[in-house]
Structure formats: C-alpha cells, structure tokens
C-alpha cells in the first residue's frame, strides 16, 4: 500500500467532513419515512473515488458515513449496528467506483462524462446488495428487530433516486475542467488531469 502524503490525508479529511456535512443537511431537510431520509453524503465519496483512487474512495466512504451511521444508528432505530453497517456500506461504493474508474481507464477516454454517469450509477450495486442483506439478515439477528423488509421498500428506491441524481452531478463535475484541475491540485501525485 502506498504511503499517504500530507495532501492526501488532508484531502481524505476534507472529503470525509464534506460527506458528513452533506449528510447532516440533506437528512434534516429531506425526511421521507421514520428512519428514512435523503442522504447526499456520497457526493464526497464519488469525488474522492474518481480523483483519489480505491483506497481514498473507500476511506472517504467509511469516514464520510459517520454522521449517517450515528443518526440512523445510536440516535435512530439501528442502535450500534447502524454505526458499523452504514459507513461500511458507503465505503463499498467508494471502493467500487474507483475500481471501475481504473478498470475502464476513464481518464484516458474522450467521453468521460457519459462513462462517469454509468460508473457512478452502477457502482452502487454492491452497497445496495449489502443494504438488503443488512436489513433482512444482520439487523434481525443482532437486534431482534423486524420490519426490515418494510424499511427496504422505502430505503432502496430512495437510494437509487439519490444515486441517479448524483450520477448526473458527477458527470457534470468531471466534464468541468476547472473543477477537475482544482481537485487535481489537491492531490500530490495526481499526474493526469481528466480530459474535458
């Protein structure tokens, strides 16, 4: 594993803080159902994953999911389990997004915005599967709570709606040369600027 320089550590800290701030704002302004609310913390996860790579994407997803984990966990219905499960699920999305971005070598392609839209959208699949497993198996086993299926009827469509919105947002950000340059200068070893 490559060592992190100070710029990478600061980038992880800033993106994680941004994820928690976005979660806090969106959760409070977008309640949907008891225990279900809008959560836009993945904006930070996607930025970190696309520009920073798999490890940074994973870490920002993990640390940027702490507010959601606390809010829906100890302060909500999921107790201590939410504080573990929600950030872990978010870290899967960061890892998957960055891995797909590298696999398809998006930085070297001409239609980066379209590829970004598709990658961001489909990168949510592992977290979605984890969420379903979490609510149907882990939550009842450890907390003895029922109602996981009922909550999934609200959580999964809500999450796919958020991801769709963020897919278009990330496509726009990647297509913006000024934004890409700004993020590139925030990372010490980011050599290749995204093409516009």
ABEGO torsion letter per residue (X at the ends): XBBBBAAAAAAAAAAAAAAAAAAAAAAAABBABBGBBBBAAAAAAAAAAAAAEAAAAAAAAAAAAAAAAAAABAABAAEAAAAAAAAAAAAAAAAAAAAAAAAAGAAABABAAAAAAAAAAAAAAAAAAAAAAAAAAAAAAAAGBBGAAAAAAAAAAAAAAAAAAAAAAAAAAAABAAAAAAAAAABAABABBBBX
